[in-house]
Amino acid sequence: MENENYDAAIWNGILFGGVTIAIIICRILYNHITSRLPPTLPWLPKVGSIPFINTENRLEMLVNLKQKYGDACMMYLGTRPVVMLNSYQAIQEILVRKGNHFNHRPYLLGLNELLNSKDQDSFITSSGSTNEKMHRFTDDALEVQLHPTTGTFQSNLQEELKVLFKEIDALKGKAVDYEELLLTCCSNVMNRVLIGKRLEVSSTAFQQQLQAHKDNIEALCNSKCLTVDPTLRFIPGFRGAYDTLKWAADTRRNIGEGLMNVRGQGGWLQLCEMNANKPKGAVWSDDISESTLKLMIQDCHTGGTETMARTLNTALMYMAINPSIQKQLQDEIDKVIGGATIKMADQQRLPLVQATILEILRLSPMLPLGMPHMSHQDNTVAGYLIPKETVVFPNIYAIHHDEALWENAEEFKPRRFLDANGKLSQTAKSNLLTFSLGNRKCPGEQLADQQLFLMMTSLLQRYYFVTQSKIDNSHLKQNMGLMLHAQPIKLCVRAR
Ligand code: HEM
């Protein structure tokens, strides 16, 4: 009996010792791994870091992350670890130097449900060769359309501007929110690029398109909680957000399908058909299937309409609340162009206009966190471990508000983009990340550059924008979901 007790005591001792050693080993391993992870925001089980994030002012929070945690930091959105890259070097390391690893998109319920069409990868959610093929096709198609002498883009845009001017003139100086007018104009600019044709604004097809652009944003904003915890969609109170998302996804799909039936002159469908009979060594190298083309058209329509309309709307607001800068731009335009039609060839001759557009893209980058990236293998950034399949966001907003790069970063000072000779400073421009970096950077950057220049200059040549609201520049950066959205402000114009 005594022996049995003795044996039991020994076994208990061994068990206790074994468990203690196992706990110590796990602890050492845990410490070893976590000490290599980026500094992490406080977090709680299930809800993650959300209670510790300043949701009142998320943009200020993005800038503070850099000040408090340095080049990279980690937070938990629910149970999901997310890494924020807060310095230019860290973003460049991931998106350029290690771009081949980090060119995958993570599954985020809101984005994927909205963009995926019948489980096929869209432009924005695809990875690997499908995505590379879409980028190559878009680059080639835009190269043809944006060509300074043979491209159709400039003349098509001038046509759409005439329609916009008519709408503005009909308002007779009445104060309105310009967002819908600009969404209408930008939607038809994209229709002309993608299908080679504008749609009548009164047509059902166009009205559906316009509604879809408004709903996309609402659906993405409402679904933030589902992205944190996808299982919430099974709980009645959250079901509505999920249904809106599904509905917005269906509308997008219908629009994509509708556009595939229109074959206008110089649109992507026509370019594709030319591509099928391409002579050897023709502009682009890939054959694109009809289903891939439809997905590209859907995403480029969304990507190219909502970002452009909101950037232009914000730009007009900056003009209205900074009247002396607006006047300086108009003086430059009057002196260099007079009343002639503005062309891309004039861009270099209007440095202040260019600098002002860059300053607006700096202060109000429409995608302040770009888009999420992910690697399928463990990796490092700035010396920290990024475990495989961790969501990584480039904190573009923090770079654009970094005092080390921009003196008095919060101030609206277009001349920071000019050098001592009054020419555009390429050094300052190279610190901008509005369109992201690397192989996956925005395929519409050049189109956006041309459209912003031509529209902004033509509008300022013709109108003087004013507002009666008592507001300052800080009102122009609000409502961050995945996209920045200025507070709605009514503007009116005075003809010049
Ligand atoms: C001011 C205007 C615009 C801004 C600020 C903007 C910004 C961005 C950013 C930051 C990304 C994420 C890149 C990344 O994954 O790292 C992106 C992706 C994308 N943009 Fe733009 N963009 C603009 C205009 C356009 C236009 C005009 C088009 C139309 C062709 C477009 C189509 C797209 C598409 C399809 C993607 C997804 C690319 C991919 O996932 O591989 N964007 N954009």
Boltz pocket constraint, residues with backbone or C-beta under 6 A from the ligand:
constraints:
  - pocket:
      binder: B
      contacts: [[A, 123], [A, 124], [A, 125], [A, 126], [A, 131], [A, 296], [A, 299], [A, 300], [A, 301], [A, 303], [A, 304], [A, 305], [A, 307], [A, 308], [A, 311], [A, 365], [A, 366], [A, 367], [A, 370], [A, 371], [A, 372], [A, 433], [A, 434], [A, 435], [A, 436], [A, 437], [A, 439], [A, 440], [A, 441], [A, 442], [A, 443], [A, 444], [A, 445], [A, 447], [A, 448]]
      max_distance: 6.0
